[in-house]
């Protein structure tokens, strides 16, 4: 059960039970909104909660709003401060997930993006693993990824996640942990809610941002860590479905899933069917980075509590 007590709603932090909207709210009826998913990590040695890539997430939320013709009522700096104020009010001493949501708040039966009121709410809750276990088994979904000229993947648009939910439920109901979704041209796009990397001959390969993927913040973190810390080459290139089957390693990455190695796709083992060496290194490195244990990357970690 959620363990949060507060939310930012109508310009102030209020008890969570007061953060309510009407059944006539436009966003509830049509999915007219955008959001972010942000993680905070508790470091018991530092007695500190670090919010990972907070500013980068809020900058992306501003970009989503621009794409969707929405007006964000707060600057990036203000959004970051609201996040810190909310987490301090909650007094979390555990890993957390933070959800800011910009939505069309009018009680309007109007299928449009312009001329409606844009409102921001935010909540946070204690949060562990999104996908349990150290590795996962996945399938290629029968559902295709919506493309940029239908609902733009660059925007974390609320309504777009119906596409993700259909793919995820199909995978779970068929005994898998997650789904890989193909783009309209048949190339690999991403997971239901995560970016994808494969490893072939020591090179990390990930679909390009033109491949109907979310421009993932964790994806960019992985690219930088692979280059600077592990000395690995990274290539952004289209990936065929069958290329998944002959990969040496594969993994998802994202705020929710963090870095999650894949050991089987469509009942075919990836590599030798166990977590590979590159996946292992990235999982361990990422865990240290997000908890502020590596000084060179502490600029990505925003501390919540004053020292």
Protein Blocks (a to p, Z undefined) as FASTA:
>chain_A
ZZbfbdceehiacdfklmccdfklmklmnopacdddddddddfklopacdehklmmmmmm
mmmmmmnopacfbdfklmmmmmmmmmmmnopabddddddddddfbfcdbddfehpacddd
ddddddddfbgcjbdcddddfbdcddfklmcfkbccfklmmmmmmmmmmmmmnopabdcd
ddfkopafbdfbbccdddeehiacdddfklopacdfklmmmmmmmmmmnopacddddddf
klmmmpfbdcdddfklopaddfbeehiaehjhpacfklmmmmmmmmmmmnopamklmmmp
ccfbdZZ
